[in-house]
C-alpha cells in the first residue's frame, strides 16, 4: 500500500516529509510534491510529518484520483530528497486552509535539487 500526496499539498508544498523519507521517493512539481508508487516502501514515516495531512495511504478516500497523478508525474518531475523552502510561510499558511485546490494543480516540474 504505497502512500499518495493529494490536493492538500497544492501551493503549500511543505517538504518536511521529504527529509524523513528513507528511500527518496518524492518528486517535485511547480506547486506540489508526489510520491513514486513503485519506490515507496510503505513505511509511513512521511505521513505524520505533513502539516496539512496531504499524505495518505493509496486506499484512503483522500487519495481518490491522486494515485494516478502521483504515478504519472513521479516519472517526469525531478527527485527531491532534502527539505527546502518552496513558498513563503504566509503563502503556505494561506493555502493550507483551502480545501478544494485541484484547479490550481500545475503539471510543470519543480526545480529539483
Backbone as XML, in Angstrom:
<?xml version="1.0"?>
<chain id="A" units="angstrom">
  <residue number="1" name="UNK">
    <atom name="N" x="0.839" y="-1.176" z="0.000"/>
    <atom name="CA" x="0.000" y="0.000" z="0.000"/>
    <atom name="C" x="0.889" y="1.246" z="0.000"/>
  </residue>
  <residue number="2" name="UNK">
    <atom name="N" x="1.219" y="1.782" z="-1.158"/>
    <atom name="CA" x="2.043" y="2.993" z="-1.179"/>
    <atom name="C" x="1.258" y="4.209" z="-0.692"/>
  </residue>
  <residue number="3" name="UNK">
    <atom name="N" x="1.992" y="5.217" z="-0.339"/>
    <atom name="CA" x="1.378" y="6.473" z="0.089"/>
    <atom name="C" x="1.229" y="7.394" z="-1.111"/>
  </residue>
  <residue number="4" name="UNK">
    <atom name="N" x="0.295" y="8.337" z="-0.992"/>
    <atom name="CA" x="-0.064" y="9.240" z="-2.079"/>
    <atom name="C" x="-0.124" y="10.660" z="-1.531"/>
  </residue>
  <residue number="5" name="UNK">
    <atom name="N" x="0.331" y="11.610" z="-2.324"/>
    <atom name="CA" x="0.170" y="13.024" z="-1.982"/>
    <atom name="C" x="-1.087" y="13.501" z="-2.700"/>
  </residue>
  <residue number="6" name="UNK">
    <atom name="N" x="-1.984" y="14.143" z="-1.951"/>
    <atom name="CA" x="-3.233" y="14.614" z="-2.555"/>
    <atom name="C" x="-3.251" y="16.135" z="-2.700"/>
  </residue>
  <residue number="7" name="UNK">
    <atom name="N" x="-4.392" y="16.669" z="-3.096"/>
    <atom name="CA" x="-4.513" y="18.090" z="-3.423"/>
    <atom name="C" x="-4.224" y="19.039" z="-2.272"/>
  </residue>
  <residue number="8" name="UNK">
    <atom name="N" x="-4.209" y="18.559" z="-1.043"/>
    <atom name="CA" x="-3.911" y="19.444" z="0.088"/>
    <atom name="C" x="-2.503" y="20.021" z="-0.003"/>
  </residue>
  <residue number="9" name="UNK">
    <atom name="N" x="-1.636" y="19.379" z="-0.769"/>
    <atom name="CA" x="-0.251" y="19.833" z="-0.930"/>
    <atom name="C" x="-0.133" y="21.022" z="-1.892"/>
  </residue>
  <residue number="10" name="UNK">
    <atom name="N" x="-1.099" y="21.175" z="-2.767"/>
    <atom name="CA" x="-1.019" y="22.213" z="-3.802"/>
    <atom name="C" x="-0.861" y="23.598" z="-3.170"/>
  </residue>
  <residue number="11" name="UNK">
    <atom name="N" x="0.160" y="24.293" z="-3.613"/>
    <atom name="CA" x="0.523" y="25.643" z="-3.199"/>
    <atom name="C" x="0.926" y="25.750" z="-1.735"/>
  </residue>
  <residue number="12" name="UNK">
    <atom name="N" x="1.129" y="24.610" z="-1.075"/>
    <atom name="CA" x="1.710" y="24.584" z="0.269"/>
    <atom name="C" x="3.124" y="24.043" z="0.153"/>
  </residue>
  <residue number="13" name="UNK">
    <atom name="N" x="3.201" y="22.825" z="-0.374"/>
    <atom name="CA" x="4.460" y="22.136" z="-0.653"/>
    <atom name="C" x="5.467" y="22.249" z="0.489"/>
  </residue>
  <residue number="14" name="UNK">
    <atom name="N" x="4.980" y="21.942" z="1.695"/>
    <atom name="CA" x="5.912" y="21.806" z="2.816"/>
    <atom name="C" x="6.780" y="20.601" z="2.467"/>
  </residue>
  <residue number="15" name="UNK">
    <atom name="N" x="8.019" y="20.612" z="2.807"/>
    <atom name="CA" x="8.890" y="19.495" z="2.426"/>
    <atom name="C" x="9.413" y="18.727" z="3.640"/>
  </residue>
  <residue number="16" name="UNK">
    <atom name="N" x="8.720" y="18.838" z="4.752"/>
    <atom name="CA" x="9.106" y="18.094" z="5.957"/>
    <atom name="C" x="9.115" y="16.588" z="5.682"/>
  </residue>
  <residue number="17" name="UNK">
    <atom name="N" x="8.169" y="16.135" z="4.862"/>
    <atom name="CA" x="8.033" y="14.719" z="4.510"/>
    <atom name="C" x="9.252" y="14.199" z="3.759"/>
  </residue>
  <residue number="18" name="UNK">
    <atom name="N" x="9.792" y="15.025" z="2.911"/>
    <atom name="CA" x="10.924" y="14.644" z="2.072"/>
    <atom name="C" x="12.134" y="14.306" z="2.930"/>
  </residue>
  <residue number="19" name="UNK">
    <atom name="N" x="12.335" y="15.092" z="3.965"/>
    <atom name="CA" x="13.505" y="14.940" z="4.814"/>
    <atom name="C" x="13.545" y="13.600" z="5.560"/>
  </residue>
  <residue number="20" name="UNK">
    <atom name="N" x="12.372" y="13.037" z="5.867"/>
    <atom name="CA" x="12.339" y="11.790" z="6.634"/>
    <atom name="C" x="12.237" y="10.537" z="5.765"/>
  </residue>
  <residue number="21" name="UNK">
    <atom name="N" x="12.029" y="10.687" z="4.480"/>
    <atom name="CA" x="11.838" y="9.541" z="3.592"/>
    <atom name="C" x="13.154" y="8.756" z="3.450"/>
  </residue>
  <residue number="22" name="UNK">
    <atom name="N" x="13.150" y="7.485" z="3.828"/>
    <atom name="CA" x="14.394" y="6.702" z="3.752"/>
    <atom name="C" x="14.773" y="6.248" z="2.351"/>
  </residue>
  <residue number="23" name="UNK">
    <atom name="N" x="13.856" y="6.366" z="1.383"/>
    <atom name="CA" x="14.153" y="5.889" z="0.033"/>
    <atom name="C" x="14.085" y="6.985" z="-1.036"/>
  </residue>
  <residue number="24" name="UNK">
    <atom name="N" x="13.908" y="8.228" z="-0.630"/>
    <atom name="CA" x="13.889" y="9.363" z="-1.564"/>
    <atom name="C" x="12.906" y="9.151" z="-2.711"/>
  </residue>
  <residue number="25" name="UNK">
    <atom name="N" x="11.641" y="8.879" z="-2.371"/>
    <atom name="CA" x="10.644" y="8.604" z="-3.405"/>
    <atom name="C" x="9.742" y="9.805" z="-3.708"/>
  </residue>
  <residue number="26" name="UNK">
    <atom name="N" x="10.142" y="11.010" z="-3.268"/>
    <atom name="CA" x="9.362" y="12.216" z="-3.548"/>
    <atom name="C" x="9.884" y="12.915" z="-4.802"/>
  </residue>
  <residue number="27" name="UNK">
    <atom name="N" x="8.948" y="13.466" z="-5.554"/>
    <atom name="CA" x="9.269" y="14.185" z="-6.780"/>
    <atom name="C" x="8.562" y="15.524" z="-6.730"/>
  </residue>
  <residue number="28" name="UNK">
    <atom name="N" x="9.238" y="16.543" z="-7.279"/>
    <atom name="CA" x="8.773" y="17.915" z="-7.101"/>
    <atom name="C" x="8.178" y="18.527" z="-8.362"/>
  </residue>
  <residue number="29" name="UNK">
    <atom name="N" x="6.949" y="18.995" z="-8.198"/>
    <atom name="CA" x="6.306" y="19.781" z="-9.229"/>
    <atom name="C" x="6.401" y="21.249" z="-8.876"/>
  </residue>
  <residue number="30" name="UNK">
    <atom name="N" x="5.917" y="22.090" z="-9.755"/>
    <atom name="CA" x="5.960" y="23.527" z="-9.525"/>
    <atom name="C" x="5.269" y="23.915" z="-8.217"/>
  </residue>
  <residue number="31" name="UNK">
    <atom name="N" x="4.118" y="23.283" z="-7.919"/>
    <atom name="CA" x="3.414" y="23.703" z="-6.710"/>
    <atom name="C" x="2.949" y="22.564" z="-5.806"/>
  </residue>
  <residue number="32" name="UNK">
    <atom name="N" x="3.465" y="21.358" z="-6.011"/>
    <atom name="CA" x="3.180" y="20.255" z="-5.088"/>
    <atom name="C" x="4.216" y="19.153" z="-5.250"/>
  </residue>
  <residue number="33" name="UNK">
    <atom name="N" x="4.173" y="18.193" z="-4.357"/>
    <atom name="CA" x="5.045" y="17.024" z="-4.418"/>
    <atom name="C" x="4.207" y="15.798" z="-4.767"/>
  </residue>
  <residue number="34" name="UNK">
    <atom name="N" x="4.851" y="14.761" z="-5.276"/>
    <atom name="CA" x="4.201" y="13.468" z="-5.496"/>
    <atom name="C" x="5.149" y="12.372" z="-5.012"/>
  </residue>
  <residue number="35" name="UNK">
    <atom name="N" x="4.577" y="11.186" z="-4.798"/>
    <atom name="CA" x="5.352" y="10.022" z="-4.373"/>
    <atom name="C" x="5.337" y="8.995" z="-5.501"/>
  </residue>
  <residue number="36" name="UNK">
    <atom name="N" x="6.507" y="8.455" z="-5.819"/>
    <atom name="CA" x="6.585" y="7.403" z="-6.837"/>
    <atom name="C" x="6.094" y="6.106" z="-6.193"/>
  </residue>
  <residue number="37" name="UNK">
    <atom name="N" x="4.987" y="5.537" z="-6.692"/>
    <atom name="CA" x="4.394" y="4.366" z="-6.045"/>
    <atom name="C" x="5.262" y="3.111" z="-6.069"/>
  </residue>
  <residue number="38" name="UNK">
    <atom name="N" x="6.134" y="2.992" z="-7.044"/>
    <atom name="CA" x="6.999" y="1.808" z="-7.112"/>
    <atom name="C" x="8.238" y="1.940" z="-6.232"/>
  </residue>
  <residue number="39" name="UNK">
    <atom name="N" x="8.541" y="3.148" z="-5.789"/>
    <atom name="CA" x="9.700" y="3.378" z="-4.932"/>
    <atom name="C" x="9.315" y="3.442" z="-3.457"/>
  </residue>
  <residue number="40" name="UNK">
    <atom name="N" x="8.078" y="3.792" z="-3.166"/>
    <atom name="CA" x="7.593" y="3.901" z="-1.794"/>
    <atom name="C" x="7.615" y="2.520" z="-1.143"/>
  </residue>
  <residue number="41" name="UNK">
    <atom name="N" x="8.205" y="2.438" z="0.048"/>
    <atom name="CA" x="8.294" y="1.158" z="0.755"/>
    <atom name="C" x="7.208" y="1.036" z="1.827"/>
  </residue>
  <residue number="42" name="UNK">
    <atom name="N" x="6.250" y="1.915" z="1.811"/>
    <atom name="CA" x="5.101" y="1.861" z="2.709"/>
    <atom name="C" x="5.466" y="1.975" z="4.190"/>
  </residue>
  <residue number="43" name="UNK">
    <atom name="N" x="6.531" y="2.667" z="4.488"/>
    <atom name="CA" x="6.955" y="2.775" z="5.888"/>
    <atom name="C" x="6.074" y="3.754" z="6.670"/>
  </residue>
  <residue number="44" name="UNK">
    <atom name="N" x="5.521" y="4.756" z="5.984"/>
    <atom name="CA" x="4.607" y="5.692" z="6.624"/>
    <atom name="C" x="5.237" y="6.799" z="7.442"/>
  </residue>
  <residue number="45" name="UNK">
    <atom name="N" x="6.549" y="6.913" z="7.445"/>
    <atom name="CA" x="7.165" y="7.959" z="8.268"/>
    <atom name="C" x="6.861" y="9.368" z="7.742"/>
  </residue>
  <residue number="46" name="UNK">
    <atom name="N" x="6.533" y="9.488" z="6.480"/>
    <atom name="CA" x="6.235" y="10.795" z="5.898"/>
    <atom name="C" x="4.855" y="11.324" z="6.305"/>
  </residue>
  <residue number="47" name="UNK">
    <atom name="N" x="3.919" y="10.433" z="6.493"/>
    <atom name="CA" x="2.524" y="10.828" z="6.737"/>
    <atom name="C" x="2.359" y="11.788" z="7.917"/>
  </residue>
  <residue number="48" name="UNK">
    <atom name="N" x="2.884" y="11.491" z="9.104"/>
    <atom name="CA" x="2.697" y="12.420" z="10.230"/>
    <atom name="C" x="3.511" y="13.712" z="10.115"/>
  </residue>
  <residue number="49" name="UNK">
    <atom name="N" x="4.472" y="13.757" z="9.205"/>
    <atom name="CA" x="5.303" y="14.954" z="9.042"/>
    <atom name="C" x="4.604" y="16.067" z="8.277"/>
  </residue>
  <residue number="50" name="UNK">
    <atom name="N" x="3.569" y="15.733" z="7.518"/>
    <atom name="CA" x="2.890" y="16.729" z="6.692"/>
    <atom name="C" x="1.934" y="17.563" z="7.542"/>
  </residue>
  <residue number="51" name="UNK">
    <atom name="N" x="2.169" y="18.865" z="7.646"/>
    <atom name="CA" x="1.325" y="19.709" z="8.490"/>
    <atom name="C" x="-0.094" y="19.922" z="7.953"/>
  </residue>
  <residue number="52" name="UNK">
    <atom name="N" x="-0.339" y="19.589" z="6.682"/>
    <atom name="CA" x="-1.687" y="19.770" z="6.118"/>
    <atom name="C" x="-2.368" y="18.431" z="5.819"/>
  </residue>
  <residue number="53" name="UNK">
    <atom name="N" x="-1.758" y="17.336" z="6.274"/>
    <atom name="CA" x="-2.315" y="15.991" z="6.096"/>
    <atom name="C" x="-2.580" y="15.664" z="4.622"/>
  </residue>
  <residue number="54" name="UNK">
    <atom name="N" x="-1.600" y="15.987" z="3.779"/>
    <atom name="CA" x="-1.714" y="15.751" z="2.342"/>
    <atom name="C" x="-1.206" y="14.374" z="1.928"/>
  </residue>
  <residue number="55" name="UNK">
    <atom name="N" x="-0.687" y="13.601" z="2.860"/>
    <atom name="CA" x="-0.159" y="12.276" z="2.536"/>
    <atom name="C" x="-1.048" y="11.228" z="3.191"/>
  </residue>
  <residue number="56" name="UNK">
    <atom name="N" x="-1.547" y="10.314" z="2.360"/>
    <atom name="CA" x="-2.424" y="9.257" z="2.861"/>
    <atom name="C" x="-2.086" y="7.938" z="2.160"/>
  </residue>
  <residue number="57" name="UNK">
    <atom name="N" x="-2.499" y="6.823" z="2.749"/>
    <atom name="CA" x="-2.343" y="5.551" z="2.037"/>
    <atom name="C" x="-3.178" y="5.586" z="0.760"/>
  </residue>
  <residue number="58" name="UNK">
    <atom name="N" x="-2.754" y="4.858" z="-0.258"/>
    <atom name="CA" x="-3.490" y="4.897" z="-1.526"/>
    <atom name="C" x="-4.891" y="4.299" z="-1.421"/>
  </residue>
  <residue number="59" name="UNK">
    <atom name="N" x="-5.195" y="3.634" z="-0.314"/>
    <atom name="CA" x="-6.524" y="3.067" z="-0.104"/>
    <atom name="C" x="-7.479" y="4.053" z="0.571"/>
  </residue>
  <residue number="60" name="UNK">
    <atom name="N" x="-6.983" y="5.189" z="0.999"/>
    <atom name="CA" x="-7.790" y="6.197" z="1.687"/>
    <atom name="C" x="-8.635" y="6.970" z="0.682"/>
  </residue>
  <residue number="61" name="UNK">
    <atom name="N" x="-9.822" y="7.395" z="1.117"/>
    <atom name="CA" x="-10.699" y="8.184" z="0.240"/>
    <atom name="C" x="-10.034" y="9.470" z="-0.257"/>
  </residue>
  <residue number="62" name="UNK">
    <atom name="N" x="-9.169" y="10.070" z="0.560"/>
    <atom name="CA" x="-8.490" y="11.306" z="0.165"/>
    <atom name="C" x="-7.514" y="11.082" z="-0.994"/>
  </residue>
  <residue number="63" name="UNK">
    <atom name="N" x="-7.179" y="9.836" z="-1.262"/>
    <atom name="CA" x="-6.258" y="9.515" z="-2.365"/>
    <atom name="C" x="-6.975" y="9.404" z="-3.700"/>
  </residue>
  <residue number="64" name="UNK">
    <atom name="N" x="-8.302" y="9.409" z="-3.671"/>
    <atom name="CA" x="-9.070" y="9.284" z="-4.921"/>
    <atom name="C" x="-8.544" y="10.240" z="-5.981"/>
  </residue>
  <residue number="65" name="UNK">
    <atom name="N" x="-8.333" y="9.717" z="-7.155"/>
    <atom name="CA" x="-7.848" y="10.461" z="-8.322"/>
    <atom name="C" x="-6.404" y="10.950" z="-8.200"/>
  </residue>
  <residue number="66" name="UNK">
    <atom name="N" x="-5.815" y="10.886" z="-7.044"/>
    <atom name="CA" x="-4.444" y="11.374" z="-6.880"/>
    <atom name="C" x="-3.414" y="10.264" z="-7.033"/>
  </residue>
  <residue number="67" name="UNK">
    <atom name="N" x="-3.855" y="9.023" z="-6.984"/>
    <atom name="CA" x="-2.946" y="7.904" z="-7.185"/>
    <atom name="C" x="-2.336" y="7.969" z="-8.578"/>
  </residue>
  <residue number="68" name="UNK">
    <atom name="N" x="-3.173" y="8.209" z="-9.579"/>
    <atom name="CA" x="-2.680" y="8.305" z="-10.961"/>
    <atom name="C" x="-1.819" y="9.551" z="-11.170"/>
  </residue>
  <residue number="69" name="UNK">
    <atom name="N" x="-2.180" y="10.639" z="-10.526"/>
    <atom name="CA" x="-1.382" y="11.871" z="-10.620"/>
    <atom name="C" x="0.016" y="11.609" z="-10.071"/>
  </residue>
  <residue number="70" name="UNK">
    <atom name="N" x="0.096" y="10.953" z="-8.905"/>
    <atom name="CA" x="1.393" y="10.639" z="-8.312"/>
    <atom name="C" x="2.221" y="9.764" z="-9.243"/>
  </residue>
  <residue number="71" name="UNK">
    <atom name="N" x="1.600" y="8.721" z="-9.778"/>
    <atom name="CA" x="2.319" y="7.801" z="-10.671"/>
    <atom name="C" x="2.829" y="8.527" z="-11.916"/>
  </residue>
  <residue number="72" name="UNK">
    <atom name="N" x="1.945" y="9.257" z="-12.569"/>
    <atom name="CA" x="2.302" y="9.929" z="-13.820"/>
    <atom name="C" x="3.426" y="10.946" z="-13.637"/>
  </residue>
  <residue number="73" name="UNK">
    <atom name="N" x="3.295" y="11.824" z="-12.660"/>
    <atom name="CA" x="4.253" y="12.923" z="-12.546"/>
    <atom name="C" x="5.545" y="12.525" z="-11.826"/>
  </residue>
  <residue number="74" name="UNK">
    <atom name="N" x="5.508" y="11.444" z="-11.042"/>
    <atom name="CA" x="6.755" y="10.979" z="-10.424"/>
    <atom name="C" x="7.707" y="10.424" z="-11.486"/>
  </residue>
  <residue number="75" name="UNK">
    <atom name="N" x="7.178" y="10.140" z="-12.657"/>
    <atom name="CA" x="8.015" y="9.625" z="-13.742"/>
    <atom name="C" x="8.663" y="10.737" z="-14.573"/>
  </residue>
  <residue number="76" name="UNK">
    <atom name="N" x="8.224" y="11.980" z="-14.366"/>
    <atom name="CA" x="8.798" y="13.058" z="-15.180"/>
    <atom name="C" x="9.321" y="14.247" z="-14.362"/>
  </residue>
  <residue number="77" name="UNK">
    <atom name="N" x="8.866" y="14.408" z="-13.144"/>
    <atom name="CA" x="9.348" y="15.517" z="-12.316"/>
    <atom name="C" x="10.676" y="15.147" z="-11.668"/>
  </residue>
  <residue number="78" name="UNK">
    <atom name="N" x="11.473" y="16.146" z="-11.271"/>
    <atom name="CA" x="12.764" y="15.847" z="-10.627"/>
    <atom name="C" x="12.597" y="15.327" z="-9.199"/>
  </residue>
  <residue number="79" name="UNK">
    <atom name="N" x="13.513" y="14.459" z="-8.818"/>
    <atom name="CA" x="13.534" y="13.904" z="-7.468"/>
    <atom name="C" x="13.934" y="14.991" z="-6.480"/>
  </residue>
  <residue number="80" name="UNK">
    <atom name="N" x="13.389" y="14.899" z="-5.277"/>
    <atom name="CA" x="13.755" y="15.825" z="-4.204"/>
    <atom name="C" x="13.993" y="14.988" z="-2.949"/>
  </residue>
  <residue number="81" name="UNK">
    <atom name="N" x="15.105" y="15.231" z="-2.265"/>
    <atom name="CA" x="15.422" y="14.430" z="-1.090"/>
    <atom name="C" x="15.809" y="15.266" z="0.129"/>
  </residue>
  <residue number="82" name="UNK">
    <atom name="N" x="15.734" y="16.582" z="-0.014"/>
    <atom name="CA" x="16.083" y="17.465" z="1.104"/>
    <atom name="C" x="14.997" y="18.506" z="1.303"/>
  </residue>
  <residue number="83" name="UNK">
    <atom name="N" x="14.795" y="18.861" z="2.550"/>
    <atom name="CA" x="13.822" y="19.896" z="2.885"/>
    <atom name="C" x="14.297" y="21.218" z="2.293"/>
  </residue>
  <residue number="84" name="UNK">
    <atom name="N" x="13.362" y="21.944" z="1.715"/>
    <atom name="CA" x="13.693" y="23.255" z="1.146"/>
    <atom name="C" x="12.475" y="24.163" z="1.213"/>
  </residue>
  <residue number="85" name="UNK">
    <atom name="N" x="12.702" y="25.443" z="1.082"/>
    <atom name="CA" x="11.600" y="26.406" z="1.079"/>
    <atom name="C" x="11.053" y="26.516" z="-0.328"/>
  </residue>
  <residue number="86" name="UNK">
    <atom name="N" x="9.750" y="26.353" z="-0.441"/>
    <atom name="CA" x="9.117" y="26.429" z="-1.748"/>
    <atom name="C" x="8.309" y="27.708" z="-1.899"/>
  </residue>
  <residue number="87" name="UNK">
    <atom name="N" x="7.565" y="28.018" z="-0.860"/>
    <atom name="CA" x="6.741" y="29.220" z="-0.834"/>
    <atom name="C" x="6.987" y="29.909" z="0.500"/>
  </residue>
  <residue number="88" name="UNK">
    <atom name="N" x="6.590" y="31.163" z="0.608"/>
    <atom name="CA" x="6.740" y="31.858" z="1.886"/>
    <atom name="C" x="5.814" y="31.204" z="2.909"/>
  </residue>
  <residue number="89" name="UNK">
    <atom name="N" x="6.156" y="31.319" z="4.168"/>
    <atom name="CA" x="5.346" y="30.758" z="5.252"/>
    <atom name="C" x="3.925" y="31.319" z="5.196"/>
  </residue>
  <residue number="90" name="UNK">
    <atom name="N" x="3.803" y="32.603" z="4.901"/>
    <atom name="CA" x="2.483" y="33.238" z="4.814"/>
    <atom name="C" x="1.661" y="32.630" z="3.682"/>
  </residue>
  <residue number="91" name="UNK">
    <atom name="N" x="2.307" y="32.394" z="2.549"/>
    <atom name="CA" x="1.636" y="31.791" z="1.391"/>
    <atom name="C" x="1.211" y="30.358" z="1.714"/>
  </residue>
  <residue number="92" name="UNK">
    <atom name="N" x="2.110" y="29.590" z="2.316"/>
    <atom name="CA" x="1.790" y="28.215" z="2.687"/>
    <atom name="C" x="0.606" y="28.169" z="3.652"/>
  </residue>
  <residue number="93" name="UNK">
    <atom name="N" x="0.645" y="29.014" z="4.672"/>
    <atom name="CA" x="-0.425" y="29.026" z="5.670"/>
    <atom name="C" x="-1.761" y="29.445" z="5.062"/>
  </residue>
  <residue number="94" name="UNK">
    <atom name="N" x="-1.737" y="30.368" z="4.120"/>
    <atom name="CA" x="-2.967" y="30.808" z="3.445"/>
    <atom name="C" x="-3.588" y="29.651" z="2.664"/>
  </residue>
  <residue number="95" name="UNK">
    <atom name="N" x="-2.778" y="28.962" z="1.870"/>
    <atom name="CA" x="-3.274" y="27.879" z="1.027"/>
    <atom name="C" x="-3.606" y="26.625" z="1.826"/>
  </residue>
  <residue number="96" name="UNK">
    <atom name="N" x="-2.998" y="26.452" z="2.987"/>
    <atom name="CA" x="-3.268" y="25.280" z="3.823"/>
    <atom name="C" x="-4.726" y="25.240" z="4.282"/>
  </residue>
  <residue number="97" name="UNK">
    <atom name="N" x="-5.361" y="26.380" z="4.356"/>
    <atom name="CA" x="-6.751" y="26.463" z="4.830"/>
    <atom name="C" x="-7.776" y="26.184" z="3.736"/>
  </residue>
  <residue number="98" name="UNK">
    <atom name="N" x="-7.344" y="26.140" z="2.494"/>
    <atom name="CA" x="-8.261" y="25.944" z="1.375"/>
    <atom name="C" x="-8.414" y="24.445" z="1.117"/>
  </residue>
  <residue number="99" name="UNK">
    <atom name="N" x="-9.642" y="23.979" z="1.069"/>
    <atom name="CA" x="-9.929" y="22.546" z="0.915"/>
    <atom name="C" x="-9.789" y="22.050" z="-0.518"/>
  </residue>
  <residue number="100" name="UNK">
    <atom name="N" x="-10.505" y="22.657" z="-1.442"/>
    <atom name="CA" x="-10.530" y="22.176" z="-2.818"/>
    <atom name="C" x="-9.578" y="23.008" z="-3.673"/>
  </residue>
  <residue number="101" name="UNK">
    <atom name="N" x="-8.435" y="22.415" z="-4.015"/>
    <atom name="CA" x="-7.400" y="23.157" z="-4.739"/>
    <atom name="C" x="-7.043" y="22.541" z="-6.081"/>
  </residue>
  <residue number="102" name="UNK">
    <atom name="N" x="-7.762" y="21.490" z="-6.517"/>
    <atom name="CA" x="-7.335" y="20.786" z="-7.725"/>
    <atom name="C" x="-7.251" y="21.663" z="-8.959"/>
  </residue>
  <residue number="103" name="UNK">
    <atom name="N" x="-8.036" y="22.731" z="-9.027"/>
    <atom name="CA" x="-7.969" y="23.627" z="-10.191"/>
    <atom name="C" x="-6.658" y="24.407" z="-10.237"/>
  </residue>
  <residue number="104" name="UNK">
    <atom name="N" x="-5.913" y="24.397" z="-9.149"/>
    <atom name="CA" x="-4.632" y="25.117" z="-9.094"/>
    <atom name="C" x="-3.433" y="24.204" z="-9.345"/>
  </residue>
  <residue number="105" name="UNK">
    <atom name="N" x="-3.692" y="22.923" z="-9.597"/>
    <atom name="CA" x="-2.621" y="21.964" z="-9.857"/>
    <atom name="C" x="-1.856" y="22.361" z="-11.127"/>
  </residue>
  <residue number="106" name="UNK">
    <atom name="N" x="-0.547" y="22.329" z="-11.044"/>
    <atom name="CA" x="0.305" y="22.634" z="-12.186"/>
    <atom name="C" x="1.064" y="21.372" z="-12.589"/>
  </residue>
  <residue number="107" name="UNK">
    <atom name="N" x="1.070" y="21.093" z="-13.883"/>
    <atom name="CA" x="1.815" y="19.948" z="-14.402"/>
    <atom name="C" x="3.297" y="20.263" z="-14.601"/>
  </residue>
  <residue number="108" name="UNK">
    <atom name="N" x="3.681" y="21.504" z="-14.416"/>
    <atom name="CA" x="5.078" y="21.894" z="-14.611"/>
    <atom name="C" x="5.970" y="21.274" z="-13.542"/>
  </residue>
  <residue number="109" name="UNK">
    <atom name="N" x="7.169" y="20.883" z="-13.905"/>
    <atom name="CA" x="8.094" y="20.316" z="-12.924"/>
    <atom name="C" x="8.642" y="21.393" z="-11.994"/>
  </residue>
  <residue number="110" name="UNK">
    <atom name="N" x="9.112" y="20.954" z="-10.846"/>
    <atom name="CA" x="9.784" y="21.855" z="-9.915"/>
    <atom name="C" x="11.245" y="21.990" z="-10.306"/>
  </residue>
  <residue number="111" name="UNK">
    <atom name="N" x="11.997" y="22.623" z="-9.434"/>
    <atom name="CA" x="13.412" y="22.871" z="-9.715"/>
    <atom name="C" x="14.295" y="21.670" z="-9.366"/>
  </residue>
  <residue number="112" name="UNK">
    <atom name="N" x="13.791" y="20.795" z="-8.480"/>
    <atom name="CA" x="14.628" y="19.676" z="-8.043"/>
    <atom name="C" x="15.747" y="20.183" z="-7.151"/>
  </residue>
  <residue number="113" name="UNK">
    <atom name="N" x="16.806" y="19.397" z="-7.071"/>
    <atom name="CA" x="17.907" y="19.786" z="-6.176"/>
    <atom name="C" x="19.122" y="20.220" z="-6.957"/>
  </residue>
</chain>
